[in-house]
Amino acid sequence: MSRGGQSLELLPSSRAHASSRSLTCALPSRLTYLTGAATRKSCASPRRPPGPDRTGPDWNASALRMSSEKQQACIELSSWTEEGMENGSEAPLLPPVRNPLLYDYVLVCKNIEDKKSETLKKQTAFIDALKSKDFKVMKIVDENKVFYGIRAPKQIFEKYRYLLKVSDACNWSCEQQGEVLLSTRWESRSQLHAHTHTHAAGSPSAPLSLCSRIRIVHFILDHTSIKVDSEEENLEHLMKKNVFETKFCVHEKKKQKELTKSWARWTACFQGQPINEVRSYFGEKIALYFLWLGWYTFLLIPAAILGIIVFLYGLAFFSTSPLINEVCDAKTFMCPLCDHKCKVWHLSDTCTYAKVNILFDNEGTVAFAMFMAVWATVFLEFWKRHRAQYVCQWKVYDWSEDEEELILEIMNDPECEPKEYRHSYLKSTLVLVLVTFMLVLIIGLTHALVVFRVVTTVVLSEADWPFLSEKASIVAMMLGAIVHYCTITIMTRVNYSLLLCSAEETRSYAATERSFTVKMFTFQFFTLFSSLIYVAFFLGRINGHPGHYVRIAGKWRLEECHPSGCLTDLFIQMAIIMVLKQTLNNIFEFAGPWLNRYVMRKRTKKLQRKCGRCYKKECKDTEEGSEMCENCKLQNWLRNYHLTDVNAFSLFEEFLEMVIQFSFTTIFVAAFPLAPFLALVNNIFEIRLDAIKMVSLERRQVPKKTNNIGVWTSVLEAVGVLAVIANGLVIGISSDFIPRLVYQYRYGPCTNGTATNISCMTGYIKNTLSTVRMNDTFESDQMTTHDGVTVTHCSYKDYRDDEDYSLTSQFWLILAVRFAFVILFEHVVVVCKFVVAWFVPDCPIQVKNYRLADKLKRLKEELSSFQDRGASWQKSTEV
């Protein structure tokens, strides 16, 4: 076949459909059949497949069964084949089986003409290793690329089903019992009973799902190896050495269109998700990710509404707050913010800053922080119930990932030895030391950010532009947040956790994934929150006081808090990081794959010459039971090849992004009540963005089977505990809630109960300031304001005596109340979390009753089968 003057070589397997062989005679290209047996070249006329007449009642019943399977969770394209026929005999040696017409996997490599090339020898050896396992291989040469279509034999999947039946945890899984109905409602017992009998295990109407086929073939491909110089090399090693360029499983065009119409489009942002259809196409692991993301987004609605109410509460007292009026009308002179060039300044200059602070540092944030800490527990407990309903419906409630991997190992190599559990204290100590070193390095980056902010503040304060010199602290803080975001982005790309996991030598992929997840999240958490922890708990508290400032390298003064409070600094830091992280990440996450597909479509030329079948409906729509011609296969493979590549960590990155957002939404929410609202808006679009990306812009991810979201559940529970601690510390230490409370009931005008027509918070700002003689600590140039007024005393935020600068009794009282509040807050919230966790069971009663009835029914069926076998054996012995 020619395409624009280029040659195309088609090499189908020896067991291809008969209609494909008839097409071979019409094509002017060379065809060679590759199998484990001898090579043959022929163009025999197509014979009618064995079995019943396709026009008779048996064939009509089969067609009806196929039509009903369109409602199954995974559709498998299948038809009668010539397997079991020998030497042209019409009598089948084996009963006709239903083989899928789609290829399970595709390998891509460079087309090498040199027959003596080592790379070509390794390619051939690997393909031969697959054929030795009875895999069917179709080879298509397109210009400088070679595509190998891989199709596994039916015997492999029969072994898989049998091993599932005799296993402990995987017994009676969906593959063993057949697919389940695609209904999110609980069927009645009669419907379930009828459905179980209709799709019983081993019945011809319950083929193994295409998702399961891809998963099994993927495992065998990854664990097939060849010997090279007495060393074993698997597919991963061969890809690293460029023997093979890539591998991928192929998208199903029809299912793609269905998912795009119902789910993977921007106009469906406010519609529900077809989770069962997602599961049938991408497997349980991706389906559970979208199920979790949808549930998380749904429960963000009450949190977002309450956060907006708290924000509006602060906005309602925006103009009438005595604290704001005191700052805006103050005649107080504040001490210089830097050495040498900085001068004294008016407290009233920060009127706008004080107004912003009161929006987030008010009484409403305390109640909101308690609500969000309990909300995190409610979310997790109801998520467990929500998950239980679906995994029970999917027949994977008792499924075990480790046992599944063990079954796949036996299928790949019946003589395999078990991978024993190992533990080395030396390696564990080494990994612990390396993890500690990485955490110290991350904390060192935080120190570098602190130095950057301090130096930037000094440089901007000495600038000639009045705006920069007056707003040096705020500008430096915003620049620090941007630099922090850049640091987060860079550290996210550094995949050092995988190196640590390789040193541990875990037994299975599931264990490796768990270890990798915990380490990667820990590193990302410290990278993201280390700077926020400094702003929340250390900024303005370790900087000293006039005459005894704490300096970096004995030169630069540490930053100070604003007289209105430090919570605004934390709010600005969180707002910048959250907005940049969500907005830019989503833009790059979508734009990258979209531009890649757009460019590839422009570069790729369509086949100029097509065979006659390419214009038929079955080639265009790939209907069930129709075999695509080689020309269409090549087009389909090229279309998938040009999509953005995916790997085993593609879904992990999506989970990591959302769990980090969950951490942002809960841990420091007291400083940023609008965080749930921003997360809600982002997630509404994030669901569709991920859906469009997986369905249309990326290669098909390997379907993975699971019954939960893995170690992420434990991570979310840990984040919920940290949220209680962090919010208690933010309210008790970072905010001015406790100092205001102490002033109102101990030092304010309402203390003795005689004050009337006056706010109880009058004089609070002045009470939080201490004064110092300027000629003792500052230069003479700094004592003059920009208006030319000479000042002898200046104020700074602290509770110190004006004579000897020692801490006052009010400071120690406030400190004691702060710690008492933190302890009380955390204990109350933790008790509420435990009550909620106890009150909401992880598994709904409906699920428990259904599983109980299902187990009883299965035991009765096993007993009936046992009795039937006993009766048959007794009859045979009597005869």
C-alpha positions, 0 to 999 in steps of 0.5 A, a space after each residue: 500500500 502506498 501513502 504519498 510515495 511512502 511504503 506501508 508494511 502490514 504483518 497481521 497474526 495468523 489468527 486474524 479474522 477471515 474477512 481480513 484475509 480476503 482484504 489481503 488479496 486486494 492490497 498491493 502490499 506484502 503480508 506475512 503472518 507471524 505466529 509461534 508456528 511456521 510462517 505461511 503466505 496465502 490468500 485463501 478464500 474466506 470460509 464461513 466460521 464454524 458454529 450455528 447458522 448466523 441467520 438461525 435462531 441461535 445466532 439471533 439469540 446471540 445477537 440479542 445477548 450482544 445487544 444487552 451487553 451494551 449496558 454492561 460496565 465494559 463492552 468487549 468487541 467479539 465475533 466467531 473466529 477460526 480457532 480450533 480448525 485445522 487443515 481447512 477442516 470445517 469441524 472445530 477441534 474446540 468449541 467456538 470462542 468469543 475473541 475481542 477484535 481490538 488489540 489489547 496493547 500496542 508497542 512502538 519502535 523505530 524501523 531498523 533496516 540493518 538486520 545485524 543491529 543489536 536493537 533489532 535483535 532485541 526487538 525480535 527477541 522480545 516479540 518472540 518471547 510474547 509469541 512463546 506465551 501464545 500472544 498474537 502479534 500484528 506488525 505494521 510498518 509506517 515510514 520510520 516507525 513500527 507498530 506491534 499490535 498485541 492480543 492475548 489468547 483466551 486461555 490466559 483469561 480463563 486461567 485468570 478467572 479460575 485463579 480468582 475463584 480459588 483465591 481468598 480475597 479476590 473470590 467472587 469478584 466482578 470478573 468471576 461473577 460477570 459484570 453488574 448492572 450500570 445502575 446507581 440505585 440499589 436493585 431489588 433482590 429479585 432483580 439482583 437474583 435474575 441478573 446473577 443467573 443471567 450473567 453467571 460465571 463462565 457463561 458465554 454472555 459474560 466475557 471478561 471486560 476489556 479493562 481487565 484484558 488491558 490490565 492483565 496484558 499490561 502486567 505480562 508485558 512489563 514482566 516479560 524479559 529477554 536474556 542479553 549477555 546473561 542478564 535479564 532485561 524487561 520492557 522497562 529496560 528496553 525502553 530506557 535503551 530505546 529498543 522500544 519507543 513507547 507502549 500504550 493501550 488504544 482508545 475505543 472511538 465509540 466509547 470516547 464519543 459517548 463519554 465526551 457527550 455525557 461527561 468530558 465537555 465544558 458544558 457539562 460542568 454542572 451535570 452529574 458524573 457517569 461514574 459507572 461508565 467511567 469505571 467501565 472504560 478507565 477501571 475502578 481506580 480512576 472511577 474512584 478518583 472522580 467519585 472522590 473528587 465529585 464528593 469532595 466538591 459537593 461537600 465544599 458547598 456548605 463550607 464555601 457558603 459559611 466562609 462567604 458569610 464569615 467574610 460578609 460578617 467582617 465586611 458588615 463592620 468594616 466601617 464601624 469597627 472602633 479598631 479601624 477608626 482608632 488606626 485611621 485617626 491615630 496621631 501616633 508615630 511608629 518606629 522606623 522599619 529599617 536602619 539608616 534611611 527609614 524614618 518614623 511614620 504615622 500609624 494612620 498610614 496603614 488604615 487600609 491594611 487595618 481594614 483588610 485585617 478586620 475582614 479575616 481576623 474577627 470573631 466569626 473566624 473562630 466558629 468557622 475554624 471549628 466548623 472546618 475541623 469537624 467538616 473534614 471528619 464529616 467529609 471523610 466518614 461520609 466518603 467511606 459510606 459513599 465509596 462502600 456503595 459503589 465498590 459493593 455494586 462493582 463486586 470489589 468490596 473484598 478485593 485485595 491488590 496484593 493477591 491480584 498481583 500474585 495471581 498475575 505473577 502466576 499467569 505470567 510465569 507458572 514457575 515463579 517463586 513468591 516474592 518474600 516479605 523483607 525488612 532491613 533495619 539498615 536500609 530503613 535507617 538509611 531511608 529515614 536519614 535521607 528523608 530527614 535530609 530532604 526535609 532539612 533541605 526544604 526547611 533550608 529553602 524556607 530560611 532562604 525565603 525569609 532572607 529574601 523577604 528581609 533583604 528585599 524589604 531593606 532594598 525597597 525601603 531605600 528605593 528612591 520611588 516613594 511608593 516602594 519605600 513606603 510599601 516596602 514590607 507589603 511588596 516584599 511579602 507579595 514577592 516572597 509569596 510568588 517566589 514561594 510558588 515558584 519553589 513549590 512548582 520546581 520541587 513538585 517536578 523533582 521525583 526524588 521519592 521514587 529513588 528512596 522507594 527503590 532503596 526499600 525493595 518493596 515486595 509489590 507495586 502496591 507497596 511501592 505505590 503506598 511508600 511513594 505516596 507517603 514520601 511524596 506528600 510529606 515532601 510536598 507538604 513541607 515545601 508548601 507549608 513551611 513558609 506559611 508556618 513561619 508567617 503564621 507562628 514566627 513572623 513578628 515574634 522573634 524580631 526583638 525590640 528597638 535597641 535589641 533587634 534580631 539580625 541576619 548575619 548581624 546586618 539585616 533586621 527581621 520583619 515586624 508584624 503590622 500593628 493591626 495584627 499578623 493574620 493579614 500577612 498569612 492571608 495574602 501569602 495563602 491567597 497568592 499561592 492558592 490562586 496562582 497554583 490553581 489557575 496556572 496549574 490548570 492552564 498548563 495542565 490543559 494547554 500542554 496536551 491540547 497544543 500537542 494534539 493540535 500540532 500533531 494533527 497538523 503534521 500528520 497526513 491522512 492516508 491517501 489511498 484507502 481500501 474499499 472497506 474503509 468507507 464502510 460503516 463498521 470501519 468508521 464506527 468500529 461496531 461490535 463484531 466488526 474487524 477493522 481493516 489494517 488501514 484503519 488500525 494504522 490510523 487508529 494507532 497513529 491517532 493514539 500515538 500522537 496523544 500525550 503520553 501517560 505513566 503510572 504516576 499520572 493519576 497520582 499527580 491528580 490526587 496529589 494536587 487535590 489533597 494539597 488543595 484539601 490541606 489548604 482548605 482546612 489547615 489555615 482556613 482561619 486566616 482565609 475563610 474564602 479558601 473553600 469557595 475558591 476550591 469549589 470554583 476550581 473543582 467544578 472546572 477541574 473535574 471536566 478538565 481531567 475528564 477531557 484530558 483523559 478522554 480526548 487529549 491523553 493516551 488511555 491510562 491502564 485500567 487499575 482495579 481497586 476498592 478504595 483510594 489507597 493510602 490517600 485515606 490515611 493522608 486525609 485523616 492526618 490532614 484533618 488532625 493537623 487542621 485541628 492543631 493548626 487552626 487552634 494555633 492560628 486563632 490562639 497565637 497568630 490572630 488578635 482574638 485572645 489579646 482583644 478578649 483579655 483587653 475587653 474583660 481585663 484592661 478595657 473601659 468596660 472592665 468595671 462595668 461603669 462605662 456607658 456610650 463607649 465601645 469596650 474596645 476603645 483604646 485597644 490599639 494604643 494598649 498594644 503599643 510600647 514606646 522607646 526614646 529615639 535618641 537611644 536607638 536610632 540615628 538623628 536623620 531617622 527622628 525627623 518625619 517626611 513633613 519635617 517634624 522632629 520626634 523624640 519617642 516612637 511606638 512599636 507593637 509589643 507589651 514592654 515597659 517604657 523604662 527598662 523594656 522588660 515584658 509586662 504582666 499583661 504579656 504573660 497573662 495573654 500568653 497563658 490565655 493563648 495556651 489555655 485556649 489552644 488546649 481547650 479548642 483542640 480538645 473540644 474539636 477532637 471530641 466532636 470529631 470522635 463523636 462524628 466518626 462514631 455516629 456515622 458508620 463507614 458502611 451503610 446498612 443497605 450494603 451490609 444486608 446486600 453482602 450478607 444476602 449475596 454471601 448466603 446465596 453463593 453458599 447455597 449455590 455452592 452447596 447445590 453444585 456440590 450435591 449435583 456433582 455427588 449425585 452425578 458421581 453416584 450415578 456413574 458408579 452405579 452404572 
